[in-house]
Amino acid sequence: MSVGRVSAAIYLAVSLAVTYIVFGSPAAKVDPGAGDLPFFLILALHYLWGGVLLVSSAGPARFSRARYRRALLVPEMLAAVSLLFFLFTFIFALNANMDYVHRFIESGGNLRLALDTRTERLLAWVRVFPLVAVNLVTYLLVRFARPELVRATHADRSRPPDTVVRPWAFALTLLSAFLVAISMPSFLSLDGLWPLGWIGFVPLLLVLRSVRFGQGVFYGVTFGVFTTLLSSYWLGTFSLVSLQITVFFFLIYYLIFMPVFLFVYRKVRWGRFLVFPLAFTLFEYLRSTGFLGYPWALAAHSQYPVLPLIQITEVTGVWGLSFLVLLGNSAVAEWLGSAIERSCSRRTPFERQAILAVRRDFRRLAVTAGVVGAVTVAGVLMLRANTPADAPARTVTVAQIQQNNDPRKSDYEQTFATLASLTDSVMDSRPDLVVWSETAFVPNIRRWSVDDSVRRFHRLVHEFLGYQRRLGTWLLTGNDDYEVITDADGREIERNHYNAAVLFDPVGERRETYRKIQLVPFTEHFPYREQLPWVYELLLEFDVHFWAEGRERTVFEHPRMRFSTPICYEDVFPDLVRTMVAEGAEVILNISNDYWSLAEVQAKQHFVAGLFRAVENRRPVLRTTASGLTGHIDHAGRILQTAPYFEEATIVSEVRIPPLRTTIYTRLGDYFPLSAGVVLAILLAGAIVSGARRHPSGRKSRGSREGRVDWRRIWDDE
């Protein structure tokens, strides 16, 4: 039987089996609704493709090469979609018992009650994974049963036939996404596997240099989506919409980025190996800015344990280290790609050209290795310069309290009792400052200190204020804050609520307040309520509560130091922290609540991302979390102390503040990715001018057009 007919039979048989499982078996869906439409659409596409294969196998004998190229690409597209849906389903099955799901349902939300997590995971395997498996089986069947078909459809007369990369492009793309994800703190290794950062992008780059433009866009987008999902899967525990929204927007980002990148990559000849590191560095910067900014899982983050290497961020910011890592990947990929072309071109007219390309790209690889070595040596010297043993320094004692609960979802009185007990346990160390986490104390201190309409909150706030005065030292706590908007007659029109950090002095006076500026999009803030009211209402249906944006980068004045308090994930935004330092902060003191994730991976990724702010600005960084990873990082990026994950704990940090200086990054900001964009534009302009000179008529030479051949004879083995 032909491969086409076998593939059609497999698709239709599996689709029928899944239909029975979903509608007629003991594992059938109960009361399917609108939320099941994506699954039904994916199932329908598998039926459709099985039918197309069946008809094509029995149809006319003559088909174009392009048609069979699409026939090989469709199973990869279906595999990508079905695998993505399976991972979504499995991730949310892991969270079936999470309290936010049950609170949402109990409040009238439009979800069916999830079963226990073990049952939900089993259902994901039974209902969804067969659709993943059928595409993978077909993918392998064609490549092992009819390899000449794959080679033929990928043939390109202008280059030697690629029998290594092109046939396995989809598998290599998924491999690249996996390697990049696990090079950072991940589900596989909490510390990350930093050497993989230097080769994680290589499989993707090998694919992109080998395949056609449209295929390159597909593989690039597939890489982006799966890298995002694998590195940020824990967002499924944050809210009902965070993971979907993040993956959706990264899908859009890569749909915009990949065509532009591939266009430039194919235009530029001289310096082509620079195109990817330049373009992707600029891309990382652009996706990290604005309302939708998400500077998570940057290429540089995998290198956080390599102290000499990360010192470069004092000069370039985190972007320079990303560029260096991406440059290493690009150099390896170009050299390896040339070597593969040489192996495929032996005893052909392409052999001499391939040998020259291997030598050229090996020289580039050697130069890149030299650059990395030079940066490492410079980093060693910078480390020594920043840690002289006899350098004068101020030392401030800071007590960091990790109460190990989610304050907003716990009993407020019990949380306060835990905070007080843990704080009392460290007072013998006579701290200059006690730090509680983000919204550690939930009732609004400003309001309930004077408003007694809710006696429980009024009483609890006064208990807190009395306790703080008895401590006899400075205390910083996360808390809600608000601002009343009045009309001309002084009547309240509106009340803006803020996620804030509040500093109290030893006698109980409220000194200063910082209001969070960079809010989490869609789950803390949505600025387009009037333009997109239906999105706003949908978010409210999913139990989302919004804050107002703060406007002032507060620098807190303590008798022994000046510090700023980026809240939650604000510490992963390089420019925001940089401006705080530029305005006088001597210490970066992040307060956060990572308890919601219940994932050590999320906590470590957050900690690692914030670590780079210390080196960029040469300021100590302290992170105090409700739970997650509380710790102390010195100004050179060394991790000095951490508290255990998801346990009640305290840290007493002796924070050393060396003589202050302004780094190049603090002074100039994000000049590096913008400069990368300028260099990229120059390379493209040079390539266009050079191309116009080669073809003064404006027309490019074309090779012979593909003819129509008897591809069915190859496909059907007739």
Secondary structure, 3 states (H helix, E strand, C coil): CCHHHHHHHHHHHHHHHHHHHHHCCCCCCCCCCHHHHHHHHHHHHHHHHHHHHHHHHCCCCCEEHHHHHHHHHHHHHHHHHHHHHHHHHHHHHHCCCCHHHHHHHHCCCCCCCCCCHHHHHHHHHHHCHHHHHHHHHHHHHHHHHCHHHHHHHCCCCCCCCCCCCHHHHHHHHHHHHHHHHHHCCCCCCCCCCHHHHHCCCHHHHHHHCCCCHHHHHHHHHHHHHHHHHHHCHHHHHCCCCHHHHHHHHHHHHHHHHHHHHHHHHHHCCCCHHHHHHHHHHHHHHHCCCCCCCCCCCCHHHHHCCCHHHHCCHHHHCHHHHHHHHHHHHHHHHHHHHHHHHHHHCCCCCCHHHHHHHHHHHHHHHHHHHHHHHHHHHHHHHHHHHHCCCCCCCEEEEEEEEECCCCHHHCCHHHHHHHHHHHHHHHHHHCCCEEECCCCCCCCCHHHHCCCCCCHHHHHHHHHHHHHHHHHCCEEEEEEEEEEEEECCCCCEEEEEEEEEEEEECCCCCEEEEEECCCCCECCCECCCCCCCHHHHHHHHHCCCCCCCCCCCCCCEEECCEEEECCEHHHHHCHHHHHHHHHCCCCEEEEEECCHHHCCHHHHHHHHHHHHHHHHHHCCCEEEEECCCCCEEECCCCCEEEECCCCCCEEEEEEEEECCCCCCHHHHHCCHHHHHHHHHHHHHHHHHHHHHHHHCCCCCCCCCCCCCEEEHHHHHCCC
